[in-house]
Amino acid sequence: MPTEILMPALSPTMEEGTLAKWHVKEGDTVSSGDIMAEIETDKATMEFEAVDEGVMGKILIAEGTEGVKVNDVIAILLEDGESADDISATPTAAPAAQPAATAEAAPAGGSDKVATPAPAVPVKDGNRVFATPLARRIAADKGLDLAAITGSGPHGRIVKADVENATAAPKAAAAPAAAKADAPAAKLAAGPSTDAVLKTYADRPFEEVKLDGMRKTIAARLTEAKQSVPHFYLRRDINLDALLKFRSQLNKQLEPRGVKLSVNDFIIKACALALQQVPEANAVWAGDRTLKFEKSDVAVAVAIDGGLFTPVLKDSDSKSLSALSSEMKDLATRARDRKLAPHEYQGGSFAISNLGMFGIDNFDAIINPPHSAILAVGAGVKKPIVGADGELTVGTIMSSTLSVDHRVIDGVLGANLLNAIKDNLENPMTMLA
């Protein structure tokens, strides 16, 4: 039978996307690994690779189409010996989260007959298993549990060869599809309705600005975070004088190598080391347990047009300041160009949001789940300080606020973490030890 090509989920938060561009046309021969299309997700425009071989029989979703749901059929791929006449017999796939008995409308321009849904995508540990429609059909015929098969396709997707080479085993009962906690549509309902707001401002001139996928996702995730994560806040002032002097010395030495360290580079390193010094805080909430990590994976908020990314610097505790600086510059540049791959902005246990460069003295940041804490960094400002002997001097003081998930980190543990960050920044030479 012809193979259905489904709209892929290219990021964890993706519910729908825009089919930006097709790289193939009907009649083209397609090989596994070929770039078939470009798809705009809630975070970036990504290339979609073919996982099966065949001939492009029919394109069902035109390029430029917005709001294409994940798992909607976007095209039909023909195998050897199949022709376009076989397409009419191909079933239209229903979204995996819907019961098999639910009838779906045919794609625009297609038949108005009620279609038979394809088998639902299996679920393992609450997460959807990615597999091609052909692989799912073969698995069903052989009595295979897709959740037990390792995929060799792009992003771990299970393809035909994987199920053909697998050994039949008793099929585990599929777990109920978990409601997607970060589904944007469900979260945007918070607050007054659209009709109510439009009515309120009916007599005032305004422009309606359409929400793109990123804005919807930010609204959904941060609404969820503020409502479901029990935040509490810890604040410390940090004296930057020693750090600024040390940074100036290092930058003079690094100038021949074209390296220039920023204050933010030191903050990243200080947080990474603090997570090692207070290892109980290097953890995330995982529903009925916490996950405690060995390495420090630190995310840093990067503002882009219309939203933000939080690229993750993995193993930050074991990297030099110059390496962190170079990696951060690269991630920030590609974030602004929306060229980051999902694995570059997923994960981590801790985040940093620095608005000091914009002149903000202090603020409280919202935790980005599943992180357990986020450090809000303000500007370094000249302020009067009382010295150890009671003398009044002037120092460069940076305000910092640690937002903490109370399910993972209690008050004393959070205080120890923030104190470790402060100590690292006020004694910068120790970060090179």
URMORA-V702816 format. One record per pair of residues at least 6 apart in sequence whose ideal C-beta (glycine too) atoms are under 7 Angstrom apart, sorted by the first residue. I is the first residue (numbers start at 0). J is the second residue. Records with the same first field share a line. If there is no record, write none. Layout:
I: J, J
//
This chain:
0: 85, 89
1: 56, 75, 76, 77, 81, 85, 86, 89
2: 51, 53, 76, 78, 131, 132, 133
3: 72, 75, 89, 92, 117, 132
4: 72, 73, 74, 75, 76
5: 70, 71, 72, 73, 92, 132
6: 16, 67, 68, 69, 70, 71, 73
7: 47
8: 69
9: 38, 40, 45, 341
10: 40, 41, 42, 341
11: 345
12: 41, 181, 216, 220
13: 40, 41, 69
14: 69, 182, 183, 184
15: 66, 67, 68, 69
16: 38, 39, 40, 67, 212
17: 38, 39, 64, 65, 67
18: 36, 38, 60, 62, 64, 67, 73
19: 37, 38, 39, 44, 62
20: 36, 37, 62
21: 36, 58, 62
22: 34, 35, 36
23: 29, 35, 55
24: 55
25: 55, 56, 57, 58
26: 54, 55
27: 55
28: 54
29: 35, 49, 52, 53, 54, 55, 76
30: 49, 52
31: 49, 50, 51, 52
32: 48, 49
33: 48, 49
34: 46, 48
35: 47, 48, 49
36: 47
37: 44, 46
38: 45, 47
39: 212
40: 212
41: 212, 213, 215, 216
42: 213, 344
43: 337, 338, 339
44: 337
48: 153
50: 131, 152, 153, 156, 158
51: 76, 131, 133, 158, 159
53: 76, 77, 78
54: 77
55: 74, 76
56: 75, 76, 77, 83, 86
57: 74, 75, 83, 86
58: 74
59: 72, 73, 74, 75, 106, 109
60: 67, 73
67: 73
68: 94
70: 92, 94, 95
72: 91, 92, 106
75: 86, 89
77: 85
90: 114, 115, 116, 117
91: 103, 105, 106, 114
92: 116, 117, 132
93: 101, 103, 116, 117
95: 119, 120, 127, 176
96: 176
99: 116, 119
101: 116
102: 113
103: 114, 116
105: 111, 112, 114
117: 132, 135
118: 135, 139
120: 127, 128, 130
121: 128, 145, 146, 173
122: 128, 173, 174, 176
123: 146
125: 174, 177
128: 145, 146, 157
129: 150, 154, 155, 156, 157
130: 145, 150, 156, 157
131: 156, 157, 158, 159
133: 159
134: 157, 158, 159, 161, 162
135: 145
137: 159, 162, 163
138: 145, 162
141: 162, 167
142: 167, 170
143: 162, 165, 167, 168, 170
144: 168, 170, 171
145: 157
146: 171
147: 168
148: 157, 161, 162, 165
150: 156, 157, 158, 161
151: 158, 160, 161
152: 158
180: 223
181: 219, 220, 223
182: 219
183: 215, 216, 219
186: 218, 219, 222, 223
187: 215, 218, 219
189: 222
211: 305
213: 305, 306
214: 305, 306
217: 306
220: 368
221: 365
224: 365, 366, 367, 368
225: 365
228: 366, 368, 404
229: 404, 405, 406
230: 366, 402, 403
231: 403, 405
232: 363, 400, 401, 402
233: 401, 403, 413, 414, 417
234: 399, 400
235: 399, 417, 421
236: 396, 398
237: 397, 399, 421, 424, 425
238: 394, 395, 396, 425
239: 379, 395, 397
240: 394, 395
241: 425, 426, 427
242: 265, 424, 427
243: 395
245: 427, 428
246: 260, 262, 265
249: 260
250: 259, 260
253: 260, 321
258: 321, 324
260: 320, 324
261: 324
263: 353
264: 320, 323, 324, 327
265: 320, 424, 427
266: 351, 353, 376, 424
267: 297, 299, 312, 315, 323, 327, 351
268: 315, 320, 323, 430
269: 420, 423, 424, 430
270: 297, 349, 351, 374, 420
271: 295, 297, 315, 316
272: 316, 423, 430
273: 416, 419, 420, 423
274: 280, 281, 295, 316, 349
275: 295, 316
276: 419
277: 412, 415, 416, 419
279: 412
280: 372, 408, 412, 416
281: 291, 292, 295, 348
282: 289, 290, 291, 292, 348, 371, 407
283: 289, 290, 348, 369, 370, 371, 407
284: 369, 371, 404, 406, 407
289: 407
292: 348
294: 314, 316
295: 315, 316
296: 311, 313, 315, 346, 347, 348
297: 312, 315, 347, 349, 351
298: 309, 310, 311, 347, 349, 350, 370
299: 309, 310, 312, 327, 351
300: 307, 309, 350, 351, 352
301: 307, 308, 310, 331, 334, 335
303: 334, 335
308: 334, 339, 344
309: 344, 350, 367
310: 330, 334, 339, 343, 344
311: 343, 344, 346, 347
312: 323, 326, 327
315: 323
330: 339, 343
333: 339
347: 370
348: 370, 371
349: 370, 372
350: 367, 370, 373
351: 374, 376
352: 364, 373, 375, 376
353: 376
354: 362, 377
355: 376, 377, 378, 379, 397
358: 378
359: 377, 378
360: 377, 378, 380, 398
361: 377, 398, 400
362: 375, 377, 400
363: 375, 400, 402
364: 373, 375, 402
365: 402
366: 372, 373, 402, 404
367: 373
371: 403, 404, 407, 408
372: 401, 402, 403, 404, 408
373: 402
374: 399, 401, 420
375: 399, 400, 402
376: 397, 399
377: 397, 398, 399
378: 397
379: 395, 396, 397
380: 396
381: 393, 395
382: 394, 396
383: 391, 393
384: 392, 394, 396
385: 391
386: 392
401: 413, 416, 417
403: 413
423: 429, 430
//
